């Protein structure tokens, strides 16, 4: 778990530094920074998504995962968590207008991707923290930029990092046997698609905000997809 705490510390430090720098930036620069971050998020998403070796897996997992997320209302849950934290921090009902948006965006950005999955497994099983340490360095830079653009909500995303990444590390011994290289590749590809959705939200391109958090269950569905396909292939071959 030490790697998880290091990752949390880098996000905490980076976002707070970004918030300090935010006061030195005029609004036009903050808006420009936000667009640049959205494009970078899109780049990360595309680079992960095009790594897929099984497009059908990505499509099926995205459809089923989104259905599960919509039924569980995960997006609403994360937003309510952000609003609850904001309410506790700003008792008078004030606070930053983009607090919840920053919280949701940072939670997704810092917890999606192959580095999170593989790094958590390596940390939990082999006590190899190098991947998470490398991810922490990247997250420091990202959190500084996001903190400057979106404020204190990014800082509070460390709670989600603890729950998501920490939980994956603790459960690594159970999930490792079913995580082949192909499975991790498709999990990363699904995560890339979700990040592209988040980039669209950040750029304000859609008529309605894409509820990307409701797509999060899709990331884990490749774990079930490949065994199920193998079983069906054996039955009908």
VOBA-1610 file (N, C-alpha, C; in pm, whole numbers, padded with zeros to 5 digits, always signed):
BEGIN
Unk+00081-00122+00000Unk+00000+00000+00000Unk+00085+00127+00000Unk+00215+00113+00028Unk+00298+00233+00035Unk+00300+00308-00097Unk+00294+00234-00209Unk+00295+00299-00340Unk+00168+00383-00360Unk+00057+00334-00308Unk-00069+00407-00318Unk-00060+00539-00243Unk-00001+00536-00123Unk+00014+00658-00044Unk+00109+00757-00111Unk+00212+00704-00178Unk+00303+00792-00253Unk+00228+00860-00367Unk+00145+00783-00438Unk+00065+00839-00546Unk-00031+00946-00494Unk-00094+00918-00381Unk-00183+01016-00320Unk-00107+01144-00285Unk+00014+01129-00231Unk+00093+01245-00189Unk+00132+01331-00308Unk+00165+01268-00422Unk+00205+01346-00539Unk+00086+01423-00596Unk-00032+01360-00596Unk-00153+01430-00644Unk-00188+01545-00550Unk-00176+01518-00421Unk-00204+01621-00322Unk-00111+01741-00339Unk+00020+01713-00349Unk+00118+01821-00362Unk+00102+01894-00495Unk+00084+01818-00602Unk+00073+01879-00734Unk-00050+01968-00747Unk-00164+01920-00698Unk-00287+01998-00709Unk-00281+02124-00624Unk-00225+02114-00505Unk-00214+02232-00419Unk-00121+02337-00481Unk-00013+02290-00542Unk+00077+02382-00611Unk+00005+02449-00728Unk-00076+02371-00799Unk-00153+02427-00910Unk-00252+02532-00863Unk-00315+02507-00748Unk-00411+02603-00693Unk-00341+02734-00656Unk-00221+02724-00602Unk-00145+02844-00569Unk-00111+02924-00695Unk-00078+02851-00802Unk-00044+02918-00927Unk-00168+02977-00994Unk-00285+02918-00965Unk-00408+02962-01029Unk-00434+03111-01003Unk-00403+03156-00883Unk-00429+03296-00847Unk-00343+03393-00926Unk-00240+03341-00992Unk-00152+03426-01071Unk-00191+03425-01219Unk-00292+03347-01254Unk-00333+03335-01393Unk-00465+03407-01417Unk-00472+03486-01523Unk-00599+03549-01557Unk-00694+03446-01617Unk-00823+03479-01622Unk-00925+03382-01660Unk-00902+03327-01800Unk-00857+03410-01891Unk-00835+03364-02029Unk-00727+03256-02034Unk-00624+03272-01949Unk-00520+03170-01944Unk-00572+03042-01881Unk-00656+03053-01780Unk-00715+02934-01718Unk-00802+02858-01819Unk-00877+02931-01901Unk-00961+02868-02003Unk-00874+02797-02108Unk-00766+02862-02146Unk-00675+02803-02244Unk-00610+02677-02188Unk-00574+02683-02059Unk-00514+02567-01993Unk-00612+02451-01989Unk-00738+02481-01963Unk-00842+02378-01958Unk-00855+02308-02093Unk-00853+02383-02201Unk-00864+02324-02334Unk-00742+02239-02366Unk-00626+02287-02324Unk-00503+02209-02348Unk-00508+02077-02273Unk-00557+02080-02149Unk-00570+01957-02070Unk-00670+01861-02133Unk-00778+01915-02188Unk-00878+01831-02253Unk-00818+01760-02374Unk-00737+01831-02451Unk-00673+01771-02568Unk-00572+01665-02527Unk-00499+01690-02419Unk-00404+01590-02368Unk-00477+01466-02319Unk-00591+01487-02254Unk-00672+01374-02208Unk-00722+01293-02327Unk-00762+01362-02433Unk-00806+01293-02554Unk-00692+01212-02615Unk-00572+01269-02613Unk-00455+01199-02667Unk-00427+01071-02588Unk-00434+01080-02455Unk-00412+00962-02371Unk-00518+00856-02401Unk-00642+00902-02415Unk-00751+00810-02443Unk-00733+00740-02577Unk-00701+00817-02681Unk-00685+00760-02814Unk-00568+00661-02817Unk-00456+00699-02754Unk-00338+00611-02755Unk-00366+00479-02684Unk-00451+00482-02582Unk-00489+00359-02512Unk-00588+00278-02594Unk-00685+00347-02653Unk-00792+00278-02725Unk-00740+00207-02850Unk-00647+00270-02923Unk-00600+00209-03048Unk-00509+00090-03021Unk-00475+00066-02897Unk-00395-00050-02862Unk-00475-00179-02857Unk-00606-00168-02875Unk-00690-00287-02866Unk-00655-00390-02972Unk-00666-00516-02934Unk-00648-00626-03026Unk-00781-00695-03055Unk-00887-00643-02991Unk-01018-00706-03003Unk-01126-00598-02991Unk-01161-00537-03103Unk-01257-00427-03102Unk-01392-00474-03051Unk-01431-00597-03085Unk-01560-00649-03040Unk-01567-00653-02888Unk-01456-00690-02825Unk-01450-00692-02679Unk-01475-00554-02622Unk-01412-00452-02681Unk-01429-00315-02633Unk-01574-00271-02648Unk-01635-00302-02763Unk-01773-00260-02788Unk-01869-00326-02689Unk-01857-00458-02673Unk-01947-00531-02584Unk-01929-00484-02439Unk-01805-00469-02398Unk-01778-00426-02260Unk-01829-00285-02233Unk-01814-00196-02332Unk-01863-00060-02316Unk-02015-00058-02303Unk-02083-00137-02387Unk-02230-00140-02384Unk-02279-00197-02251Unk-02230-00314-02215Unk-02275-00379-02091Unk-02232-00299-01968Unk-02110-00248-01970Unk-02059-00170-01857Unk-02138-00044-01834Unk-02176+00022-01944Unk-02256+00144-01932Unk-02395+00113-01878Unk-02454+00002-01923Unk-02584-00039-01870Unk-02576-00063-01719Unk-02471-00130-01676Unk-02453-00157-01532Unk-02435-00025-01457Unk-02351+00063-01511Unk-02326+00190-01446Unk-02449+00277-01437Unk-02530+00275-01543Unk-02654+00354-01541Unk-02749+00300-01435Unk-02759+00168-01424Unk-02847+00109-01324Unk-02799+00140-01182Unk-02666+00139-01164Unk-02609+00168-01032Unk-02597+00318-01005Unk-02611+00398-01111Unk-02603+00544-01100Unk-02469+00586-01036Unk-02362+00532-01091Unk-02229+00560-01036Unk-02193+00707-01051Unk-02226+00765-01166Unk-02194+00906-01189Unk-02260+00994-01083Unk-02386+00967-01055Unk-02456+01043-00951Unk-02390+01024-00816Unk-02347+00902-00789Unk-02282+00873-00661Unk-02153+00950-00642Unk-02070+00954-00747Unk-01943+01027-00737Unk-01969+01177-00727Unk-02069+01225-00803Unk-02101+01368-00794Unk-02152+01404-00655Unk-02237+01318-00599Unk-02288+01344-00465Unk-02176+01342-00363Unk-02079+01252-00384Unk-01962+01248-00295Unk-01885+01379-00303Unk-01868+01429-00426Unk-01801+01557-00443Unk-01877+01671-00379Unk-02009+01671-00397Unk-02092+01775-00335Unk-02087+01766-00183Unk-02085+01642-00131Unk-02081+01622+00015Unk-01949+01675+00072Unk-01839+01643+00004Unk-01708+01692+00050Unk-01704+01844+00042Unk-01758+01899-00067Unk-01761+02045-00082Unk-01843+02109+00030Unk-01957+02045+00064Unk-02041+02098+00171Unk-01972+02098+00306Unk-01889+01997+00330Unk-01817+01990+00458Unk-01701+02089+00463Unk-01640+02115+00347Unk-01527+02207+00343Unk-01571+02353+00342Unk-01685+02379+00277Unk-01734+02516+00265Unk-01872+02523+00330Unk-01873+02541+00459Unk-01996+02534+00539Unk-02099+02640+00500Unk-02052+02752+00449Unk-02144+02862+00418Unk-02213+02847+00283Unk-02187+02733+00217Unk-02252+02710+00088Unk-02179+02771-00030Unk-02065+02832-00004Unk-01987+02891-00111Unk-01891+02789-00170Unk-01772+02835-00196Unk-01672+02744-00249Unk-01655+02761-00399Unk-01576+02674-00457Unk-01544+02684-00598Unk-01656+02629-00684Unk-01684+02699-00794Unk-01793+02657-00882Unk-01761+02528-00955Unk-01631+02499-00975Unk-01592+02380-01051Unk-01542+02269-00960Unk-01574+02277-00832Unk-01524+02178-00736Unk-01563+02037-00776Unk-01694+02013-00796Unk-01741+01878-00825Unk-01691+01829-00960Unk-01688+01918-01059Unk-01635+01881-01190Unk-01489+01839-01181Unk-01411+01914-01104Unk-01271+01880-01085Unk-01254+01749-01012Unk-01340+01725-00913Unk-01334+01601-00835Unk-01362+01480-00924Unk-01470+01486-01001Unk-01508+01374-01087Unk-01402+01350-01195Unk-01358+01457-01261Unk-01259+01445-01369Unk-01129+01385-01317Unk-01082+01432-01202Unk-00956+01383-01147Unk-00968+01238-01102Unk-01081+01202-01044Unk-01102+01063-01002Unk-01088+00968-01120Unk-01147+01005-01232Unk-01142+00919-01351Unk-01002+00919-01411Unk-00942+01038-01427Unk-00812+01049-01492Unk-00704+00971-01417Unk-00701+00983-01283Unk-00594+00924-01206Unk-00613+00775-01176Unk-00732+00722-01207Unk-00758+00582-01172Unk-00788+00494-01293Unk-00774+00548-01412Unk-00800+00470-01534Unk-00669+00456-01612Unk-00646+00336-01661Unk-00529+00315-01745Unk-00449+00193-01704Unk-00365+00148-01796Unk-00288+00026-01772Unk-00187+00043-01658Unk-00135+00166-01639Unk-00037+00186-01532Unk-00102+00164-01395Unk-00228+00205-01382Unk-00299+00183-01256Unk-00321+00035-01233Unk-00367-00036-01334Unk-00398-00178-01321Unk-00272-00260-01300Unk-00178-00249-01392Unk-00055-00328-01383Unk+00027-00287-01261Unk+00035-00156-01236Unk+00113-00108-01122Unk+00058-00156-00990Unk-00072-00157-00975Unk-00135-00203-00851Unk-00111-00352-00831Unk-00118-00429-00940Unk-00093-00573-00931Unk+00052-00601-00892Unk+00144-00530-00956Unk+00286-00548-00925Unk+00316-00510-00780Unk+00253-00403-00735Unk+00276-00360-00596Unk+00219-00459-00497Unk+00100-00513-00526Unk+00035-00604-00433Unk+00093-00743-00431Unk+00138-00792-00548Unk+00185-00931-00557Unk+00336-00941-00540Unk+00409-00860-00616Unk+00555-00872-00618Unk+00626-00763-00539Unk+00549-00674-00476Unk+00607-00561-00403Unk+00700-00478-00490Unk+00664-00471-00618Unk+00738-00391-00715Unk+00662-00260-00734Unk+00719-00151-00685Unk+00648-00023-00684Unk+00690+00069-00798Unk+00776+00022-00887Unk+00834+00110-00988Unk+00728+00170-01081Unk+00627+00091-01120Unk+00525+00141-01212Unk+00441+00250-01146Unk+00401+00226-01022Unk+00322+00326-00950Unk+00404+00452-00924Unk+00533+00435-00896Unk+00618+00552-00877Unk+00627+00634-01006Unk+00638+00565-01120Unk+00642+00635-01248Unk+00508+00705-01273Unk+00398+00637-01243Unk+00265+00696-01256Unk+00251+00817-01165Unk+00307+00810-01046Unk+00299+00920-00951Unk+00367+01045-01005Unk+00477+01026-01074Unk+00547+01139-01134Unk+00460+01207-01240Unk+00398+01125-01325Unk+00309+01179-01427Unk+00187+01246-01363Unk+00133+01184-01258Unk+00016+01240-01190Unk+00047+01372-01122Unk+00171+01389-01078Unk+00210+01515-01014Unk+00195+01630-01114Unk+00245+01609-01235Unk+00236+01711-01339Unk+00090+01736-01377Unk+00016+01625-01396Unk-00125+01638-01436Unk-00208+01707-01329Unk-00185+01669-01202Unk-00264+01727-01093Unk-00233+01875-01075Unk-00110+01915-01102Unk-00074+02056-01092Unk-00153+02137-01197Unk-00159+02084-01319Unk-00233+02153-01425Unk-00383+02152-01398Unk-00435+02036-01353Unk-00578+02027-01324Unk-00615+02113-01203Unk-00527+02117-01104Unk-00553+02201-00987Unk-00563+02348-01024Unk-00475+02392-01115Unk-00479+02532-01160Unk-00607+02561-01238Unk-00657+02461-01311Unk-00775+02482-01395Unk-00906+02461-01320Unk-00910+02365-01226Unk-01036+02325-01163Unk-01041+02342-01012Unk-00927+02364-00949Unk-00929+02395-00808Unk-00922+02277-00712Unk-00979+02297-00593Unk-00959+02207-00480Unk-01028+02072-00496Unk-01122+02062-00589Unk-01186+01933-00613Unk-01087+01829-00659Unk-00984+01872-00733Unk-00879+01781-00779Unk-00802+01725-00660Unk-00776+01809-00562Unk-00705+01765-00441Unk-00782+01655-00369Unk-00913+01671-00361Unk-00996+01576-00288Unk-01010+01442-00358Unk-00965+01433-00483Unk-00972+01306-00555Unk-00879+01201-00495Unk-00789+01243-00404Unk-00700+01145-00340Unk-00781+01041-00261Unk-00901+01078-00219Unk-00987+00982-00148Unk-01024+00868-00241Unk-01058+00900-00366Unk-01095+00797-00463Unk-00974+00713-00501Unk-00858+00775-00510Unk-00734+00701-00539Unk-00710+00596-00431Unk-00731+00635-00306Unk-00714+00542-00195Unk-00810+00424-00207Unk-00936+00453-00236Unk-01038+00348-00243Unk-01018+00258-00365Unk-00998+00318-00481Unk-00991+00241-00606Unk-00856+00170-00621Unk-00749+00248-00621Unk-00617+00191-00642Unk-00573+00108-00523Unk-00607+00155-00402Unk-00575+00078-00282Unk-00649-00053-00278Unk-00778-00049-00316Unk-00857-00172-00319Unk-00804-00271-00419Unk-00763-00222-00537Unk-00707-00310-00640Unk-00576-00373-00593Unk-00496-00296-00522Unk-00370-00349-00470Unk-00394-00458-00367Unk-00489-00433-00277Unk-00519-00532-00174Unk-00580-00659-00231Unk-00656-00646-00340Unk-00722-00761-00401Unk-00639-00824-00513Unk-00518-00776-00531Unk-00435-00819-00644Unk-00412-00969-00646Unk-00398-01028-00530Unk-00374-01173-00524Unk-00490-01253-00579Unk-00611-01199-00571Unk-00730-01269-00619Unk-00751-01250-00769Unk-00721-01129-00820Unk-00751-01101-00961Unk-00634-01133-01055Unk-00514-01145-01002Unk-00397-01169-01087Unk-00410-01292-01177Unk-00463-01405-01128Unk-00470-01524-01213Unk-00556-01507-01338Unk-00650-01413-01338Unk-00738-01396-01454Unk-00698-01277-01540Unk-00589-01211-01506Unk-00546-01094-01583Unk-00430-01131-01674Unk-00462-01183-01791Unk-00360-01210-01892Unk-00319-01079-01958Unk-00215-01086-02040Unk-00171-00966-02112Unk-00281-00912-02202Unk-00354-01003-02267Unk-00464-00962-02354Unk-00575-00893-02278Unk-00604-00944-02158Unk-00709-00885-02076Unk-00674-00744-02034Unk-00550-00725-01989Unk-00504-00592-01947Unk-00506-00495-02065Unk-00468-00544-02184Unk-00470-00459-02304Unk-00610-00408-02332Unk-00708-00496-02324Unk-00846-00454-02352Unk-00904-00367-02240Unk-00864-00394-02116Unk-00906-00307-02006Unk-00854-00166-02028Unk-00730-00157-02074Unk-00670-00026-02102Unk-00740+00041-02219Unk-00777-00037-02321Unk-00846+00018-02437Unk-00983+00073-02398Unk-01055-00001-02316Unk-01185+00046-02268Unk-01167+00176-02188Unk-01066+00179-02103Unk-01037+00301-02028Unk-01006+00418-02118Unk-00939+00390-02230Unk-00909+00496-02326Unk-01034+00556-02387Unk-01132+00471-02419Unk-01258+00520-02472Unk-01328+00612-02371Unk-01324+00571-02244Unk-01386+00651-02138Unk-01316+00787-02125Unk-01183+00786-02136Unk-01109+00912-02127Unk-01144+01005-02243Unk-01170+00948-02361Unk-01211+01032-02473Unk-01345+01099-02444Unk-01433+01026-02378Unk-01560+01084-02337Unk-01541+01199-02240Unk-01446+01182-02147Unk-01419+01287-02051Unk-01361+01410-02121Unk-01278+01389-02223Unk-01220+01501-02298Unk-01329+01580-02369Unk-01429+01510-02423Unk-01541+01577-02488Unk-01615+01666-02388Unk-01634+01613-02266Unk-01699+01693-02162Unk-01618+01818-02129Unk-01487+01801-02116Unk-01401+01913-02079Unk-01400+02022-02186Unk-01416+01981-02312Unk-01419+02078-02421Unk-01559+02136-02443Unk-01659+02075-02377Unk-01797+02123-02391Unk-01853+02101-02529Unk-01816+01991-02593Unk-01857+01967-02731Unk-01998+01907-02743Unk-02041+01833-02642Unk-02171+01769-02650Unk-02285+01858-02602Unk-02407+01828-02650Unk-02524+01902-02604Unk-02549+01873-02456Unk-02521+01749-02417Unk-02534+01709-02277Unk-02402+01647-02231Unk-02375+01661-02102Unk-02253+01602-02046Unk-02261+01450-02053Unk-02155+01389-02103Unk-02147+01243-02105Unk-02120+01194-01963Unk-02202+01104-01914Unk-02185+01054-01777Unk-02082+00942-01778Unk-01956+00984-01790Unk-01847+00888-01809Unk-01828+00795-01689Unk-01859+00844-01570Unk-01841+00759-01452Unk-01931+00637-01458Unk-02045+00647-01526Unk-02134+00533-01540Unk-02075+00426-01632Unk-01968+00459-01702Unk-01903+00364-01791Unk-01792+00286-01721Unk-01758+00324-01598Unk-01645+00262-01528Unk-01653+00110-01514Unk-01772+00050-01492Unk-01776-00097-01483Unk-01723-00167-01608Unk-01727-00097-01723Unk-01680-00157-01849Unk-01533-00196-01842Unk-01455-00124-01761Unk-01311-00149-01753Unk-01283-00292-01706Unk-01368-00344-01618Unk-01343-00475-01558Unk-01408-00590-01634Unk-01493-00561-01729Unk-01566-00666-01801Unk-01479-00753-01891Unk-01365-00704-01944Unk-01279-00796-02020Unk-01234-00917-01938Unk-01232-00904-01806Unk-01195-01017-01720Unk-01292-01134-01741Unk-01421-01100-01761Unk-01522-01203-01783Unk-01539-01235-01932Unk-01507-01140-02017Unk-01531-01156-02161Unk-01453-01274-02218Unk-01324-01279-02193Unk-01240-01382-02256Unk-01274-01524-02210Unk-01292-01551-02080Unk-01335-01685-02039Unk-01470-01724-02098Unk-01563-01627-02107Unk-01695-01656-02160Unk-01688-01688-02309Unk-01608-01614-02384Unk-01590-01641-02527Unk-01528-01778-02548Unk-01428-01811-02466Unk-01365-01942-02477Unk-01463-02054-02449Unk-01549-02033-02349Unk-01649-02133-02314Unk-01749-02152-02429Unk-01799-02042-02484Unk-01895-02050-02593Unk-01835-02110-02719Unk-01709-02077-02744Unk-01639-02134-02860Unk-01626-02285-02848Unk-01595-02330-02725Unk-01584-02473-02700Unk-01717-02546-02715Unk-01825-02481-02677Unk-01956-02543-02684Unk-02008-02556-02827Unk-01976-02456-02911Unk-02034-02454-03046Unk-01933-02492-03155Unk-01815-02530-03115Unk-01717-02570-03217Unk-01727-02717-03248
//
